[in-house]
Amino acid sequence: MKDSACCGVAVDRPMDLLTIKKNIDSGLIRTTAEFQRDMMLMFINAMMYNNVEHDVHKMAVEMYSDVMMHIEVGTLSLAGPGASPTIYTSYLH
């Protein structure tokens, strides 16, 4: 658990884009739901950890909305059952 210097919030399960990419490459993330879960976790951690006036918080809110909208409308959907979420790697570079 990492304590925040800015607002006293503890992050129980850190998540970042590099970890998500490694989990996709290693097969730990295999479904859209798993990918969405970890993306949501990353954004929520950033919003909780950083003050609402901080640029990181603001960018996390914007990116969260954008990424979740793409997932919901299917523009970031998997190719089919059992397909690897490689389409998402464009967000991870």
C-alpha distance (Angstrom), angle and dihedral (degrees) to the residues before:
residue distance angle dihedral
M1 . . .
K2 3.79 . .
D3 3.80 120.1 .
S4 3.77 119.7 -140.3
A5 3.77 117.4 -124.2
C6 3.80 90.5 -158.4
C7 3.78 104.6 53.1
G8 3.81 110.8 -0.7
V9 3.81 94.8 -107.0
A10 3.79 118.2 145.1
V11 3.81 119.8 -143.8
D12 3.80 107.4 -143.8
R13 3.81 96.5 -175.3
P14 3.80 114.5 24.6
M15 3.81 116.2 -153.5
D16 3.79 131.9 179.7
L17 3.80 138.7 168.5
L18 3.80 94.1 -98.8
T19 3.81 91.2 54.2
I20 3.81 90.9 47.5
K21 3.82 90.7 50.7
K22 3.82 91.5 48.3
N23 3.82 89.7 49.1
I24 3.81 91.0 51.4
D25 3.81 92.1 47.5
S26 3.81 92.4 47.6
G27 3.80 94.1 45.9
L28 3.80 96.6 -113.1
I29 3.81 87.9 119.5
R30 3.80 108.1 50.1
T31 3.78 105.7 148.9
T32 3.77 138.8 53.2
A33 3.81 89.1 -116.4
E34 3.82 92.0 55.2
F35 3.79 90.9 47.8
Q36 3.80 92.0 47.8
R37 3.83 91.1 48.4
D38 3.80 93.1 54.6
M39 3.81 94.1 42.6
M40 3.81 89.9 51.0
L41 3.80 90.3 48.2
M42 3.81 91.4 51.6
F43 3.81 93.1 49.8
I44 3.80 94.5 43.7
N45 3.81 91.0 49.7
A46 3.82 90.1 51.2
M47 3.80 91.7 48.9
M48 3.81 93.7 46.6
Y49 3.80 95.4 43.0
N50 3.83 96.9 47.3
N51 3.79 127.0 59.9
V52 3.83 115.0 -107.1
E53 3.81 89.3 -111.7
H54 3.82 93.3 54.3
D55 3.82 117.9 103.5
V56 3.82 91.2 -129.4
H57 3.81 90.4 57.5
K58 3.80 91.9 48.1
M59 3.82 92.9 47.4
A60 3.82 91.0 47.5
V61 3.82 90.7 53.8
E62 3.80 91.5 49.4
M63 3.81 95.1 44.4
Y64 3.82 92.1 45.0
S65 3.80 91.0 55.9
D66 3.81 92.9 45.1
V67 3.81 97.0 46.6
M68 3.81 95.0 43.4
M69 3.82 90.7 49.0
H70 3.81 90.5 52.7
I71 3.79 91.7 48.2
E72 3.82 92.5 47.8
V73 3.81 95.2 49.1
G74 3.78 91.0 45.0
T75 3.79 100.8 -116.5
L76 3.79 87.1 124.9
S77 3.79 96.5 39.1
L78 3.77 125.2 134.8
A79 3.78 121.6 -99.3
G80 3.82 92.0 -115.5
P81 3.80 145.1 -53.2
G82 3.78 110.9 -24.5
A83 3.81 93.2 6.6
S84 3.77 118.9 145.6
P85 3.81 115.6 -114.5
T86 3.81 93.0 -120.1
I87 3.82 91.3 138.4
Y88 3.79 86.9 73.0
T89 3.76 95.0 61.2
S90 3.81 90.0 87.1
Y91 3.82 86.0 72.1
L92 3.78 90.7 49.9
H93 3.81 101.0 58.1
